[in-house]
Structure formats: C-alpha cells, structure tokens
C-alpha cells in the first residue's frame, strides 16, 4: 500500500517562522535511536512511524518553498562521517538509522504548485496509485499509541470490512475547526460513517476526523466530481461524502482515550505538542 503525505500547506498561522521553514519540519521532542531524548522534525516522526509499521512507498506532496523537506530526506553520508570524526557517535547512529530507512524506501516528490486543498493534494497521485488502496497521512499531525496500534487497527479494519474508505475519529471539545463525522456504531470502536462535513458552524457531533485515512481508488473518482468548497479549495471531506452518497462501505475507527494526538497547525496546538512530547520523552 502506497502512502501519500500532503505537506504543501503554507503554514500562515505560524508566520513568520514558516516563511522559509515548512511547518512540517518544526521539531518535537522524541527518543533517539539509542534511547536518549532528542528533537526531530514532525515529518520525520511521521515517516519513521509509518516505516516501522511496514510501509515502503511514500509520495510526499510538496509546494513552493518546501525544498528543506527534500534536503532533509536526502541521505548525506559525509555528514555522518563528520559526526563520527568528532566522536558524536550516538548522533551519527541516529542519522545513519534515519538514512537507512530512506534508502530502503521508494520516495516520490509530487508538486502541488498552489495550495488548492487537501483533496487536490490527494488527487495528484491518482496516476501513480491506479487500482490499489492508498494510505493518506497529513504531514502536520502525529499520533502516538501503544505499539502504533492506531495505524495497525486502521489497516485491519479496512481489510476485514473490505472498506472503500476508513479513517480515524477523535472526540474533541470544539469540533468546529475539524472535519466532523456523523456515525452509527458497528462494534467496539468501529463505526459506520453516515455523513461528514468540513468545519461546520454548528457541528452535530463532537467526533473530529483525524487526517489519517485509507482509501480505495474510488476516492479519485469522487474528488474529480466535487466542486471547490470552503476557501475555494477541493476538500477531502467532500470527496469522502461523495463516497458515502455512492453507498460504498465507509468506516471509522475511534481513537483510544490514551492515544496522544499532536498537531502543529496553530501557535497554541504547537505549544501543546511541544509540552506533551517533552513530558513524554524528556521529563
């Protein structure tokens, strides 16, 4: 299964920091290869987590002024050797481990010239994916669960229920800033999607759609049929609603109460992500 990681947003809510540095490259606290605390770009954390689950084909959707992402994901063995000469062996091991993951993966860079929405970003890989499911993971969101259970369970749900679409849900206090889902329970933490809506002014539930999904190729047909929505952008939620309207199998998996969601979209959420990751991996 190919992974699509949209990372072309302008990050205007984090300006001026994101004028030259992509927001997806902002650091969070983590554990290094040797177990010591370190700082890693959020996008590296997402890539390594997906790699550890078993994915090897990655399509990064990037836009203008995102060259720093490509540079970071380009192995630089001379840099590792320099660290070793300076006897910074733990740092060298950390970089070597990251570079080995990159070299063992197929990485494709796909350009999104203008920020036309999450749906447009996903649509740009249509001719790469063809007839197989695609795993979509936003580049500015990171979820921590025991043993990466949230990813494994989502894959299992998609396969066992033969779903055309599966996503993660999370209960939030104020769902107005998210895509929101109306559902009916199937069993346990699995729900059938009845309706989805992007950032509704009057949400009908408190179930926010986390930007981690699995789609069958029908998503590309659905996205081609929807018109630009809020912000004149092609919204992924509109494509999801089109799949529901087609009567196709659409499911969601509710995140567990101990799962940690880290988001860097705003100043407040980035601060929360820093504080949470510091408490988990450093303190």
C-alpha positions in Angstrom: 0.0 0.0 0.0 1.4 3.4 -1.0 1.5 6.3 1.5 0.5 9.8 0.5 1.7 12.6 2.8 0.4 16.0 1.9 2.9 18.6 3.1 2.2 21.6 0.8 0.4 23.9 3.1 1.7 27.4 3.6 1.5 27.4 7.4 0.4 31.0 7.5 -0.9 30.7 11.1 2.7 30.1 12.2 4.3 33.0 10.4 7.0 34.4 10.3 8.7 31.1 11.3 7.1 29.3 8.4 8.1 31.8 5.8 11.2 29.7 4.8 10.9 26.7 7.1 8.0 24.3 6.3 5.7 23.8 9.3 6.1 20.1 8.8 9.8 20.5 9.7 9.1 22.1 13.1 10.7 19.9 15.8 9.1 17.9 18.6 10.7 16.0 21.4 11.3 12.3 20.7 13.6 9.4 21.5 16.8 9.0 19.5 18.0 5.6 18.2 19.9 5.0 21.4 17.0 5.9 23.6 18.1 9.4 24.7 15.8 12.4 24.2 16.2 14.4 21.0 14.4 16.8 18.7 13.0 15.6 15.4 11.1 17.3 12.7 7.4 16.2 12.9 7.5 14.9 9.3 10.4 12.6 10.2 8.5 11.2 13.1 5.5 10.5 10.8 7.8 8.9 8.2 9.6 6.7 10.7 6.4 5.6 12.4 4.9 4.5 9.0 8.1 2.8 8.1 8.2 0.9 11.3 4.6 -0.4 10.6 5.8 -1.7 7.3 5.2 0.9 4.6 8.0 1.4 2.0 6.4 3.5 -0.8 5.9 7.2 0.0 4.5 10.1 -2.0 5.2 13.5 -0.5 3.0 16.3 -1.8 5.0 19.5 -1.6 4.6 23.0 -2.8 6.7 26.1 -3.2 9.5 26.8 -0.7 9.4 23.2 0.6 12.9 22.3 -0.6 14.0 21.9 3.0 11.9 18.8 3.2 13.6 17.2 0.2 17.0 18.2 1.6 16.3 16.6 4.9 15.1 13.3 3.3 18.3 13.1 1.2 21.0 10.9 2.8 24.3 12.7 3.4 26.9 10.1 4.4 29.6 12.7 4.6 27.7 14.4 7.4 27.5 11.1 9.3 31.3 10.6 8.9 31.9 14.1 10.2 29.9 13.3 13.3 31.9 10.1 13.8 35.2 12.0 13.5 34.0 14.4 16.2 33.1 11.3 18.3 29.5 12.2 18.3 28.7 8.5 17.8 25.2 8.5 19.2 24.2 11.3 16.8 25.9 9.5 14.0 23.9 6.3 14.7 20.7 8.3 14.8 21.3 9.9 11.4 22.5 6.6 9.9 19.3 4.8 11.1 17.2 7.5 9.5 19.2 7.4 6.3 18.9 3.6 6.1 15.1 3.9 6.3 15.2 6.4 3.4 17.4 4.2 1.3 15.1 1.2 1.9 12.1 3.2 0.8 10.8 4.4 -2.6 10.2 8.1 -2.2 8.5 10.2 -4.8 8.1 14.0 -4.7 4.9 15.4 -6.2 4.4 19.1 -6.7 1.3 21.0 -5.8 2.0 24.4 -7.3 -0.8 26.2 -5.5 -2.4 25.3 -2.1 -5.8 24.1 -3.5 -6.7 21.9 -0.6 -6.1 18.5 1.0 -8.4 16.9 -1.7 -6.4 18.4 -4.5 -3.2 17.1 -2.9 -4.5 13.6 -2.8 -5.8 13.8 -6.3 -2.3 14.5 -7.6 -1.2 10.9 -7.0 -4.1 9.3 -8.9 -2.0 8.2 -11.9 0.6 6.6 -9.5 -1.8 4.6 -7.4 -4.0 3.0 -10.1 -6.0 0.0 -8.7 -4.7 -0.3 -5.1 -5.6 1.2 -1.8 -3.8 4.3 -0.6 -2.9 5.3 2.9 -3.1 9.1 3.5 -1.4 10.8 6.4 -1.2 14.5 6.9 2.3 15.9 7.3 1.4 18.1 10.2 -0.2 15.6 12.5 1.3 12.9 14.7 -0.5 10.3 16.8 1.2 8.3 19.5 -0.4 5.0 20.6 0.9 1.8 22.2 2.8 -0.1 19.6 1.4 2.2 16.9 -1.9 0.4 17.4 -3.9 3.2 15.8 -2.3 2.5 12.4 -2.4 -1.3 12.7 -6.0 -1.3 13.7 -7.0 1.1 10.9 -5.3 -1.2 8.4 -7.0 -4.3 9.9 -10.4 -2.5 9.9 -10.0 -1.6 6.2 -9.1 -5.1 5.2 -11.6 -7.1 7.4 -14.6 -5.0 6.5 -13.5 -4.6 2.8 -14.0 -0.9 3.2 -13.8 1.6 0.4 -12.8 4.2 3.0 -11.6 4.1 6.6 -10.5 6.9 8.8 -9.7 7.8 12.4 -12.0 9.7 14.7 -11.4 11.6 18.0 -13.7 13.2 20.4 -12.9 16.9 20.8 -14.4 19.8 22.8 -14.8 22.2 19.9 -15.2 20.3 16.6 -15.8 23.5 14.5 -12.2 23.6 13.3 -12.2 20.0 12.0 -14.0 17.8 9.6 -16.9 16.3 11.6 -18.5 12.9 11.3 -21.9 11.5 12.0 -21.8 7.8 12.6 -23.5 4.7 13.8 -21.8 2.1 15.9 -20.8 -1.3 14.3 -18.9 -2.9 17.2 -16.3 -1.9 19.7 -14.5 1.2 18.5 -15.6 0.7 14.9 -18.3 3.0 13.4 -20.1 3.3 10.0 -19.8 6.8 8.5 -23.2 8.4 7.7 -22.2 11.9 7.0 -19.0 14.1 7.1 -18.7 17.9 6.9 -15.7 20.2 6.8 -15.6 22.7 9.7 -19.3 23.1 10.3 -20.5 26.2 12.1 -23.0 24.1 14.1 -21.5 20.6 14.4 -24.0 17.8 15.0 -21.4 15.6 16.8 -18.1 16.1 18.7 -16.3 13.5 16.5 -13.5 15.1 14.7 -11.9 13.4 11.7 -8.2 12.9 12.2 -6.2 13.3 8.9 -5.2 9.6 8.7 -7.2 7.6 6.2 -7.2 4.6 3.9 -9.0 4.9 0.6 -9.7 2.6 -2.3 -9.1 4.2 -5.7 -12.7 5.3 -5.8 -11.6 8.4 -3.9 -10.0 9.8 -7.1 -13.3 9.5 -9.0 -15.1 11.1 -6.0 -12.7 14.0 -5.8 -12.9 14.7 -9.5 -16.7 15.0 -9.2 -16.8 17.5 -6.3 -16.6 21.3 -6.7 -14.2 23.5 -4.7 -15.6 24.2 -1.3 -14.6 26.4 1.6 -11.6 28.7 0.7 -12.1 27.7 -3.0 -10.3 24.5 -2.2 -11.0 20.9 -3.0 -11.9 19.4 0.4 -11.1 15.8 1.1 -14.2 15.6 3.3 -16.4 16.5 0.2 -14.8 13.5 -1.6 -15.5 11.3 1.4 -19.1 12.4 1.5 -19.4 11.6 -2.2 -18.2 8.0 -1.4 -20.9 7.8 1.3 -23.5 9.1 -1.1 -22.5 6.3 -3.6 -23.5 3.8 -0.9 -20.0 2.4 -0.7 -18.6 0.9 2.5 -17.3 3.7 4.7 -16.0 3.1 8.3 -14.2 4.9 11.0 -12.1 3.8 14.0 -12.4 5.8 17.2 -9.1 6.6 18.8 -8.5 5.3 22.3 -8.6 7.5 25.4 -4.8 7.0 26.0 -3.8 7.8 22.4 -2.0 11.1 22.0 -2.7 13.5 19.2 -0.1 16.1 18.4 -0.9 18.9 15.9 1.2 21.9 14.9 -1.3 23.8 12.9 -1.5 26.8 15.2 0.6 28.5 17.8 -1.5 27.0 20.6 -1.5 23.5 19.3 2.2 23.6 18.5 2.9 24.7 22.1 0.7 21.9 23.4 2.5 19.4 21.1 5.9 20.6 22.5 4.7 20.4 26.0 3.2 16.9 25.6 6.2 15.5 23.8 8.6 17.0 26.3 6.6 15.4 29.2 6.6 12.0 27.5 10.1 11.7 26.2 12.3 14.1 28.3 10.8 14.7 31.7 
